Every structure is written in structure tokens, then in C-alpha cells.
Amino acid sequence: MESLVTVGEYLLDRLKELGVDHLFAVPGDFVLGFLNQVLKSEVGYVGTCNELNAAYAADGYARIKGLGAFATTFGVGELSAINGVAGAYAERVPIVAITGSPATAQFRKQPLLHHTLGDYQIPLKMYESITVASTQLESGDTAPAEIDRVLSACLAYHQPVYISLPSDVTRMTCPRPRPLLLPANAPSDQATLEEVITESRGMLEQSARPLVICDVELVRFKLHQELSAFLERTGFPYVTMMLGKGILSEHHPQFIGLFEGDRSREYVRQQVESSDCILHLGALMTDFNTGGFTTNLDDAKTIKANISSVKIKHHSYKHVQLKDFLLGLGKQLSMRTPESMNIRCAAESCSHRHTQPFLSDPLKPLTIKRFFDRMSHFIQNDSILLAETGVALFSSAEMLMPEGATFIGQTFYGSIGYTVGATLGASLAAPGRPVVLFVGDGSFQVTGQELSTMIRNKLRPIVFLLNNDGYTIERVITDHSYNDIQPWTYHKLVEVFGGGLGLDVHTEGELERALGTASTAEGLVFIEVHTGKLDCPESLRSAGRSMAKINQLD
């Protein structure tokens, strides 16, 4: 006879099979039965301080490992987490939201139970709008197929899914899971693919100054190798947009820099705008990603390829997979030499911080520019770097990433405090890699208690708290008293949370001493960095002007 497991065990076995070694969660009575099963499983339980941070942690975890998951209780728990799932949906991050819900009999009778809204279907309806697949499990007979369906969709589309797990269903039995056979990606239409490649080849071969723009879909759908092979075969120079930052080594000889429209470095902007044929790969044309919609790309000389479609000039082709397009096009293009392309690679550009020695002036008060100049020499190879939306994101985006580094920022959705939870997830996903977080004081006040979870789990990120006394990203839009916040003594929070090392930095000399201490510390290091209230990069000021214009603010 075929061996049986419970539905909860089936779900946990599937998650483990797909690479999920940790589940983030907040307990509540409807989910306790499932959490008891988690404690007996091979999936590690990680309790977070609130449900929103559980979702953020699953997001950060998924960006490193390929899939993340969290669990909450019905109603109050899952709705606290919904903003984190929305961010993953916007930025195409595959996470599994598991809700421990009332028993199936209660769904039928709908009594006015605690945590419910009277209508038990409201949470499911809300999640349906921000997930690629959702299910409410009903029995041990149907649960395995439903679990496999939604997990397959999560991995195929790289977007969140939702599983409502009633408290009685989690204990029902079902057959032990067999190896999951994920559905193959929809194939390209061969005739269309050949036509697209032929037309694209004609444009690129006739081009004197071709250039490639790389962006987020290449990262999310793990097309790193295909992109690398294409660039090696063609010799084309390339740039990345902010969402695609770090897709390949930023020391690549063909990488010329970050492209963000009018906010780009002058050389990068000129190279893009003077190109006579642009191959635009996997782009998401958001306002931050495009420098406030200032990319100025001419459709007449642009080939825009997304995950399953290609647009050439003014007409579009569907059912063309980006992977197939890259592989097929690369085989048909002639190789260009570096000399003919006149490439000035970013790693050798004198305008980049890391190429310029940093000489500390010990008594000089720190500025944002000087701080990130120093960070360009501090971040190690293979690091995971997280940057909160605002001063941190716009400053660190212009840093040249070390070899093997991963850059994480919620550049599209931009939810305040995202990176604190995401740092927890990323640290657990890659315990052997250095993890560095840059976060502003305003954002940190929203989610900062998750520092305690990092300490509890003996994680060792270095957290740089940029204390500029309030919401700077809002100040550059319009500065009023609502941007002020209560000043905390941030570096002493590690004492409140029971572990870690807290340091306070005002000058360049104090920063040097703090970095020296951090390099030998055994646990989490929290460094509070003080700068001026309106000290921020020009790129953020430019973004502020754009947002003020969009929102008609004076």
C-alpha cells in the first residue's frame, strides 16, 4: 500500500523539495496545527516579530534561493502580510503565502469567529488580485493536486501564490508526494521566432553602434548564462537598469555602467542615446528604473524583448520566449571587437568610486557621498547588498558591485522598511555570504524590530543605519513637518534586543574605527551613521522633482 502523510506534511515536503529550508511565520490559533507539523519537519521554523516582516523575509529569501515561503493565521495575520506579497507580485518574486484558516465546517456555516470578517472568502478574494495562483484546500483527496498546481505556477511565472490551509485539512491524509514534474515553459512559435531573429539580425548587423540594455526579467528568470554567452559571442557593450543591477559582474569588460535616463553618468547616457540599434532585454519601465521616464529611447531603432514577446520598431510578436530569442540571435550575429565598439568599461572608469583611493579625514563630519565612497572599498566579494528605497538605494546603485555580489532593492514597489525583513531572509538563504544592509532611519522605524530575529538566529549582517533625521525621500519632494520623526538612539537597540554590537559614527575617523571593529565581530553589527538632514545624492533630488511634478506639489 502507498504510504500516507498529512496534507501539511505534503506541503512541507514539496517546499523542501523545491529548495525552501526555512519558513517564516507568526503563530495564531488557526495556523498552530500546521506550525506543529513544521517543527517536526526538515523545514526550519523562523518566527518573525510581525506578519509583514515575514512576507518581506520570504521575498529576500526567494531572491537568493529561488523560492520563499511564510505562514500566518487567518484574517488578521494574512492581511497584515498582504503588502509584502503585493511587493513580490509587482517585482516578480516567487513566494508562497500560507494561511492557517478555520476548519472546513466553519467555512460552510460561517459563524462570527474571531479574526474573521463575517464573509470568510474576503481574504482569498484579496489575495487573488496579487498572486498568480491561489487555492483554498478542501480535503486530503484534492489537496495534493491543488498544492502542486499553485507551486508550479509560482515557479513558472515567478510570482507569489496563496494557499489557504484549513485547520482540519492540514491533518487529513493523502499519498506521499512523488517528485514534482514542473510543466515545461510554453515553447516559442518557431515560425515567429525565426522571423523575429531574422529581422533583429538585419538591424543589428547593419548597426555601427549596437548596445544592449539588461533588466529585471533576465534576473528573475535566471537567464544569466544565456546573456553572458550572447555578449561573449557578439562583443556588444551593455548597460543595466536599476532593477537589473548586478545581472552579471560589473567588472565585465563590456559593461559600461548603470542606465537610468537623464540621471545616468554622462558617458553612459551619451552611449545609449547615440546608439543606432538598441537591444532592450527584460525591461520593466518604471519611474525609478527609467530616471523618471527620461530614457529617451527611439522606437525606430529599438528591439525590445520581454519574457514571452518581442517588439521591433512599431510592431510586436507574441509567443517568443526570451531565452530562445537570445540563444538563436546570438548564433547568427557577427563578433565585434572591443576596438570597433570603443568600449570604456565601468571598472576602469575614473568616475567610479572604487577606482579612486579613499583617504580618511578623521575629524571631518561624514557626508553621504563620502560614506558611500568609503563603502565602495569596504564591500567584499560575494556579498549580498540590500539598499532601502531612498538615500540608500539611490546612493548604492551607483556603486560598482564587487565580484559575485548580489544587489537587492525594491526599486519598483518601494515599500517602506522592506529591506529589514528582506535582510533576515537573505541572511538565512546564504549563511556563508557577507550581508550588508543600508537603511534610512524613517524606514527602519517601520520594521526595525526584526533586528531581534536576526540576533535570535545568530545571523551576522552588518547594518548601516543612515540617520538623517526623518523621511529624506519625502523631503526632496516637499518638505513639511510630517517628514519629521522621533529621534531614536538607534545603535543602542542591540542592547534592547539582547545581542549584537552597536556603534555610533559621526566623523570619517569614527567610521574607520567602526569598520575595523566590524571586520572582527562575531555577531550582528549595527552602525548608526549620522549625516545632514538634506544630504542626499543628486539622483534622489531628481527623483523628488519628478514625483513632485507627477503629484502636482509645489
N, C-alpha and C positions, 0 to 999 in steps of 0.2 A: 504493500500500500504506500501511496505517496505521502511523505511526511508533511505535517501541517505546522503552520506558525500563526500567530495572531496578525491581524491587519496592521497594527502598529509595528510589529517586528518586520513585516513585509516591507513597509515603507522605509524603515531604518536600514534594512539590508540593501534596498535599492539605492538609498543615498550613499551608503558606504561603498557600494559597487561603483558609483559614479564619482568617487573621489572626495566625498564630504566626510571629513573626520571629526568635525565639531558642529554642534547645533547650538545656536544662541537662543536664549529663552528667558521668559519671565513667568513664574508659576501663577496659576489661578485655578480654581476648583475644576473647571471643565477640562483642563488640559493635564491635570495631575496624573491621571491614569496613563496617558502617553508618556509623560516625563518619567514615570516609574519604569517604563519599558526602555527609555533612553539610558537610564542609569545602569541597566543590565546589558546594554548593547556595546558594540565596538565603536559607536559614535560618542565622542566626548561631550558631556553637558557643560555649557558655559552660561552661567546666569548673569544677566546684564541688569543694570540699575533701572532701566525702563524699556518699554517695547520699541520706541522709536530708535533707540541706540542698538537694539537687537537687529532691526532691519538694516541700519547703517553698517553694522558689523558684518552681516551676511553679504552686503554689497561689496565691502572691501575685501572680504574673504574670496568672493567669486571672481573679482578682478585679478586675483593671483592664482587661484586654483581652478577656475573654470566653472564652479558652481558653489553656491552658498545656500544655507537654509536657516530658518528661525521658527520658533513656535511661541504662540501666545494663547491666552484664553479668549473665549468668545466675546464679541461686542467691545467692551471697554479696552481689552488688550489689543485686539486686531485693529481697532480704529485708531489707537494710539500709534500703531506701527505704519499706518497706511501711507503717510507722507514719505517714509523711507522706501516703500515699494514703488510709489509714484516716481521717485527719482531714478530707481533702477529701470523702470519702464521707459522713461524719457531717454536714458543714456544706454539702453540695450545691455543690461547686466542680468545674467540668468540667476535668479534666486527663487527659492521655494518658500512660500509663506504658508505655514501650517497652523490652523486654528483648532484648538480643542473646543468642541461645541457641545451643546446639550444632547442628550440621548435622542434617538430617533422617535421614541414615543412622545417626547416633549415637542419635537418639531411638528408632529401630527396634531397635537392638542393645543399647542402654543399658549401655555399658561404664562402669567406675567412673572417670570423668573427674574432674579437679579441679573444684571449685566445684559439683559436683552432689551429690545426696542418694541416689544409687542409683536411686531412683524419680524419673524426670525430670518426672513430672506433678505433683509436690507443689507447686512454686511456683504453677503455674496454678490448682490447686485452692484454694490460699490466697487468691489474688487474686480468684477468682470470688466470694468472700464480701464483698468490699469494692469491687466495681466493678459498674456497671450492665450492662456487656457485656465479653466477653473473647474472644480468639481466639489460636490457635496457627497461624501461616501455614504452608502446606504446599507451595505451588507457585506459579509465575507465572500459571497458569491461574485459580486460585481466589483468589489474594491480593487483587486489586483489589476484588472484591465484599465480601470479609471486612473489608478496611480501611474501606470506605465504610459498611458495616453498623455497625461499632463507633463510628466517628466520628459517625455520625448519632445513635446512641443517646446518646453523650456530650453532644451539643448539645441533644437533645430533653429529656433528663432532668436535665441539669446535675449530672452525677455522673461520677466517674472511669471510665476504660476501660483495658483491658490488652491489649497486643499483644506476643506472643512472636514474634520475628523470627529464625529460624534463620540461621546464618552463610552457608549456601549459597543460601537463598531470597532473601536481600537482593540477590544478584547475578543472579537469574533475571530474564528479561524478561517484559514484559506491555505491553498497549496504554497509550499516554499517557493520563492521566486527562482526562475531559471534565468540564465544570462540574458540581459536585456538586448534585444536586437533593435537598435535605433534605426528609424527609417532613413533611407538614403536621401540626400538633398535632391530636390527636383532637378532633373537634368536640363541643360540648355537645349533649346531648339537648335538642332545642328545647322539647318539652312540659315536661320537668323544669325547664329554665331559666326558662320563663315562670312556672311555679308558684312557684319559689323567689323570683323577683323580685317577684311579687305579694304573697307572704307577708311578705317583707322590707320591702317598701314600706309595707304596712299597719302594721307595728311601728314603723318609723322615722317615719312621718308622724304617728302618734299620740303620739310621744315628745316630751316637753318638753325633755329634756336629752340628746340623742343625742351619741355620742362615737365616734371611730374609733381603734382601736389598730392600728398598722402594724408589720409584722415581716419576717422574713428572706426569705420566698418572693417578696415584691414586689421585693426587691433582686436575688435570683438569677435570676429570670425577667424582669428588666428591665421591670417594669410601672410605672416612674416616671411616664411621661406619662399613663397611664391613671389612676393615683392622683391626680396633680395636677389632671387635668380633673374627676375626681369631687369633690374637695374644693372646687374653684372653683365647681362647679355647685350644691353643697349648702350651703356655708358652715359645715360641721361642724368643731368643734375636733378636733385629733388629737394623739396621743402616739405615740412609738415605743418598742419594747422594745430591749434592748441589741444583739441580733443584727440588728435593723433600723435601727440608728442611722445617720443621715445619708441615709436614703432620699430625702428632699427637703431643701431648705435649712432649717436650724434657725433661720433668721431669718424664716421664713414666718409671716404674721400669724395663722394658725390653729394653729400648733404651740405646745403648752403645756409640753412637756418630755418627759423620759425616764421611762417607767413600768417599775418593777421591784418591784412589790408593796409590801410594807411598807418596803422600802429607798428608796422614791421620796421626792421632796420632798413636803412635806405638802400643798401646793396640788394637785399632780398626783394624789396618792393620793386626796384628797377628791373631785376632779372625776371620776375613774374610778369610784370606789365609789358616788358619788351619782347617776351616770348611770342613766336609766331604760331606755336601749337602747344596747347596745354593739355596734358592727360591728368584729369582730376579724378582721384580714386577714393571711393568710400566716404565721401564728404557729407557732413551734416552742417548745413549753412545757418547756424545760429548766430545771434548778435555778437556774443563774446568771441566765437570762433572766427568770425569774419571781420573783426575790428569795427563793430558797429555797422555792418553791411557796407563796408568800403573796399571790398576785394577787387572791384572794377574788372571783372573777367569778361572778355568778349565772347559771346556765344558762338560767333562765326569761326573762332579758332580754338574752340574747346571741345574736348571729348570727355564727357562726364559719365563715369562708370560707377554704379552703385551695386549693391549685393546681388540683385537679380534683374537689372536693367541697364541700358546704356543710352545716353543721349548724345548725338553728334550734331553739332551746329544747332539746327532748329527742329530736328525730328528725333523720335525716340524708338527704341527697340525694347521689347519685353522678352522675358524668358531667356535671358542671357546671364549666366552665373559669373560673378566677378572672378572667381578662381579660374574658370575655363577661359575667360577673356584674357586674363593676364598671361596664362601659360601659352595659349595659342598665339597671341600677338607677339610675345617675346621671341618666339621661334622664327618669326618672319621679318624681324627688323634688323637692319644693318647695325654693326657695332660702331659707336662714335668714340673717338679718342678724347682724353681729358683736354688736350691742347685745342682741339676743334670746338669743344664746349666752353672753354675759358672758365673753368670752374674754380671759384675761390671757396674752398671748403670751410665750414664753420669752425672746425677745430683749429685752424691756422689763422683765423681772422683776428686781427689785433683789437677788434671791437668787443670781443668776448672776454668776460671777467677772468676766466681761468687761465688765459694766456698772459695776464698781467700780474706780476708779483704783488702780494698783499703785504704792505709794511704797516704794522700797527702803530698808531699814535696813542700811547697808553692813557693819557689824560683827556683825550678828545671824546665828547659825548657821542654815542652811537647814532647813526642815521640809518634809514632803511637801505639806502644804496650801499653804504659801507658794510652793513651787516651781510647783505647778500653777496657783495664782493668777497667777503671772507668765507661765506658758505660754499662758494664755488671751489674753494680749495679744501674744504672740510669733508664734504660728502664723499663716501667711499664707493669704490666699485661694487656692483651688485646690490646697491641699496634700493630700498623702496622709499620713495619720497612722496609724501602727501602734503598738499597745499590747499588750505581753506580758501573759498571764494573771497576775494577782496585783495588787500595788500599782499598777502602771502602768495596767492595764485598768480597775480599779475607780475610780481617780482621774480618768483622762482621759475615761471615759464620761460624767461629769457636766460636762465642759467643753462649752460651746456651740461647735459647729464653725463656722469661718468660711465665707463663701460659696464654693461649689464644692468644698469639702473632701470627701475620702473617708476613712472610718474603717474600719480593718481590725483585728479582734481575733478570736482563735479562741475565741469565747465558749462554745461547746458542748463541743468536744473537749478544748480546753485543754492541748495537748501542750507540754511544757516546751521552750523555745527556739525555738518555731515562728517567731516574728516576725523573727529574724535572717535566716534563709533567705528568708522572705517579703519582707523589705525589699530584698534583692537582686533578686527577681523584679519587685516593684512599681517599683523604680527603672529597670529596663530596659524595662518596659512603657510607662512615661510619662517619657521623658528630659527633657521640658520642664517637669515639675511639681516643686515642692519636696517632698521626702520627709523625714519626721521619725519616728524610732523612739524609743519609751520602753521600756526593757527592764531587768529586775532583774539583779543580779549572779549569783544562782543559775541563772537561765535562761540567761544569757549564757555561763556556763562550759560548757554542753552543746553549743552550736553557734557559739561566738564566732569560730572560725577563718574563717568565711565573710566576715568583715570584709576579709580579704585579697583575696577575689574581687571585692568592691566596689572596692577600691583598684586592682586589676589592670585592671578595666574602666572606670576613670576615672569612677566614679559619685560623686555628691555628696550623699548623705543626711547629715542631722545626727542623730547617735546620742547619746541621753542614757542613760547607764548609771546606774541608781539603786542606789547601793551602800549597802545597809543590813545588810550582814554576814550573809548567809545566806538561807534559804528562809522569807521572811516569811509567804507564804500558808499554809505548813505550821505556822509558829509560832502563828498565830492559831487553828489547830485544836487542836494540842497541842504544847507547846514542849519539845523534848528535844535531846540533843547531836547527833542525826542531822540536825538542821537547820543545823548549823554547816558552813561550807565554808572552804577555804584562801583567805585574802585575797590577791588579786592587785593589782598596781599597774596597774589597767586602762587608764588613759589613756596609758600608755607602750607599749601593744600596737601602736599605729600605727607606732612605730619598728621593732618586730619585723617587722611585715608590709610595711614598706617604703614607706610613704606616708601622707598624711593629716595632720591636725592633732589632737593630743591635749591636752586641758585638764583641770585638776583644780579642783573647786569645793567649798568648804565653807561659805561665807557668802553672804549676799544680794549683797554688793558684788562678790565674785568671780564670781557668776553674771552680773551685769550686764556685767562686763568680758568674760566668755566669750561672751555673746550678741553683743556688739559685734564681737568678733573673728570670730565665726562668720558674721556677716552679710556680710563682705567676703572670706571664704576662697574659694579657687579649687577645692578638692577636698573630700573627706570630712572631716567634723569629728566628733570623738569627745569628749564632755564627761562626765567622771565626776563625779556628784553624790553627795555624802555626806550621809546623814540617819541618824536614830536607828534602832536595831535593830528596835524595835516601832512605829515611826512609820508609820501607815497610816490610810486613811480608815475611817470607821465602817461603811460598806457592806461592806468586806472583813472587818472583825471580825464583822459579822452573818453573812456567808457562812461564816466559820470556825466560828461556833457551830452553824450548820445542818449543816455537814459533820461536826462532832464528834458531833452528835446522830444523824445517819444512820449513822455508823460506830461508834456506841456507845463513844466515847472519853471518858475522864474527864480 
